[in-house]
Amino acid sequence: MTDHATTVVRGACPHDCPDTCATLVTVQDGRATRIQGDPEHPFTQGFLCTKVNRYLERTYHPERVLTPLKRVGPKGEGAFVEATWDEALTDIATKLNAIRHSSDGPQAILPYSYAGTMGMLQGESMDRRFFHVLGASLLDRTICATAGMMGMRMTVGASVGADAEAIVDSDLILLWGTNTLTSNPHLWPKILEARAKGTPVLCIDPIRTRTAEQCDEWIAIRPGTDAALALGMMHVIFADGAEDREYLEHYTLGEAELRARAAEFPPSRVAEITGLEAERIRALARQYARAKNAFIRLNYGLQRHAGGAMAVRTIACLPAVTGHWRHPGGGVQLSSSANFAFNKTAVQRPDLVPPGTRTINMSLLGEALNAADAGVGGPPVRAMIVYNSNPAAVAPDFLNVIKGLQREDLFTVVLEHFRTDTCDYADWVLPATTQLEHMDVHWSYGHLYASLNTPAIAPLGQALPNTEIFRRIAARMGLDHPCLRDDDEALLRQSLDSSDPRMATVTLESLRTHGWARLNLPTPYAPFARGGFLTPSGKCEFFSARMQAMGLEPVPDFTPPAEFPEQVPDLAAKYPITLISSPAHQFLNSTFVNVGPLQRAAREPEVALHPRDAERRGIPEGALVVVENDRGHFEARARVREGIREGVAWAPGIWWAKLSPDRRNVNATTSQRLTDMGAGPVFYDNLVQIRLQ
């Protein structure tokens, strides 16, 4: 019997998740046979999530795109024929050059990408150089996190927060607007470690998620009212004299203004806004104030409404009021991303952007594709190159996006693994490699470890890394800037060429030896124990002069959703249900939707609603229903459950439209309205009606 060569290759999960897991891939005779979490990685701890456990099935999926595909039918039908790379590159280069040299110029070409991979190389390196040298329009990548990031920036200075590993020493844990077991599962073992020491774990969420079911208490807040709850807590803390006066005096700016604002939010008023009992608000505030190092874990769902940035900003003030930042395990975490100082300037070359180049907000894609000037001046969008995203499924205002993608005069190229909804409207689909087939380096927005991904197997079929695809398109177009010829090894080295002391431990040698490296920060890490906030004042800014200069309210406040029922009574009378559409446990946005076992576990598009809401509409469990508003509608299977606030519905997503009953998904009902700061989308600011199909 012949022994077969077996190796284990270190890698990293590339998906849009704060955990950024370190992986071990077993390879036998050139084929990956197993993927597992690295047991030595302090955050991964040897296990992977439901989704990434199926990554080999995704890589070897029989429907992988493994050759260039050329459209042969009407847009939307998804009819293609296989072609060679030479044919694809020649046609793409010819059409892009024609647009580039036309009267519309290169800004008529639009890149569209997001976090299909979070890798520094395959996500944001050669692609940026290509579009910058070309002179294409810039893309404002707002679709997920910009509102919350701005809320943190205006308060503590950057996306820096409490160290997730230190949560084991916290004496109170508030999981605020986060379904940890689905969207941050590697934090859960550390939460359990704290809980074993007696730490209470509370979940603040309109939905009794699988996380809420495992917590000590579910606090069923109304959607979009989180800032009001935070101000109500501060009202009680100040009234009780339970604030940390020394921390406030030395490390904060605008205490008097914050006190005055909190005085406007007594528990009785906050109860009316949030739907919580006034006494529960008082008790929560006092429980938080008694704690010495409470950990607030936020996530991006609560910032997906018109007041989302202000909501994050207001909550982020709490640990400064009580001084919880003093201790490891105390504070608030939305993201840890700003701790990482990879040399993005060297990798992306923003210096090559021609002066005056316009920027198009990706959350306004429907408007951009249908407006004569893309809504921001300049030429209409005549070509779009899509990679690391599936806008036909994930972008807001589905019907307008599809209308734009259907334009026969829009030349669309998609780099993909599968024939997604977006591919059905493409002129060319180019086969991209998966994480097992290319090199990359990763940061995290949930912990403090950088990771190297080493390719475990050779690319399947004719698939190529994103970096190589953009190199080849550039060469065929005749773009001859030397930076467009750097290979992935050069890009990797450039990304690590950082003078920031936090990156001192993240070297190519350490990454190649261990697969990952912790940033050069204390263990445990308490970023603002003695102030040192990253704001202009160096303090936690309750009063923000920057916001005042932008014409915004400079002091934390409650900014209601645009479709908050009390604000729009006529609309709410017609559409009385607030719809939330956070990811299904088996999917990561629209990724993994076509992986058989995960799709079967998710069953079909569903919408969960409270029994009283179902009863007054005559909707039984399991009925096919229509969810609708003035923007559009989609069909789903009704799930009637107690674990959701009355007046709220939950449609877990994001299903590909082609896999849905009526070839639509939840984004048929979402709008192109933007958040108060960060110009992000308002996916959960969405009033609908639900009726039997």
Secondary structure, DSSP 8 states (H G I E B T S, - for coil): -----EEEEEEE--SSSTT--EEEEEEETTEEEEEEE-TTSTTTTT---TTGGGHHHHHT-TT---S-EEE-S-TTS--EEE--HHHHHHHHHHHHHHHHTSTT-GGGEEEEE-SS---HHHHHTHHHHHHHHHT--EEE--TTTHHHHHHHHTTTSSS----GGGGGG-S-EEEES--HHHHSGGGHHHHHHHHHTT--EEEE-SB--HHHHHSSEEE---TT-HHHHHHHHHHHHHHHT-S-HHHHHHHEE-HHHHHHHHHT--HHHHHHHH-S-HHHHHHHHHHHHH-SS-EEEE-GGGGSSTTHHHHHHHHHTHHHHHTGGGSTT-EEES--GGG----HHHHH-GGGS-TT--EEEGGGHHHHHHSTTTTSSSS---EEEEES--HHHHSSSHHHHHHHHT-TT-EEEEEESS--TGGGG-SEEEEB--GGGS-EEE--SSSSEEEEE---S--STT-B-HHHHHHHHHHHHT---GGGG--HHHHHHHHT----GGGTT--HHHHHHHSEEE-S--SS--TTTT---SSTTSSEESS-HHHHHTTS-SS------TT-TTT-HHHHHHS-EEEE--B-TT-BTTBTTT-HHHHHHH-S-EEEE-HHHHHHTT--TT-EEEEEETTEEEEEEEEE-SSB-TTEEE--B---GGGSTTS--GGGS----B-SSTT-B-TT--EEEEEE-
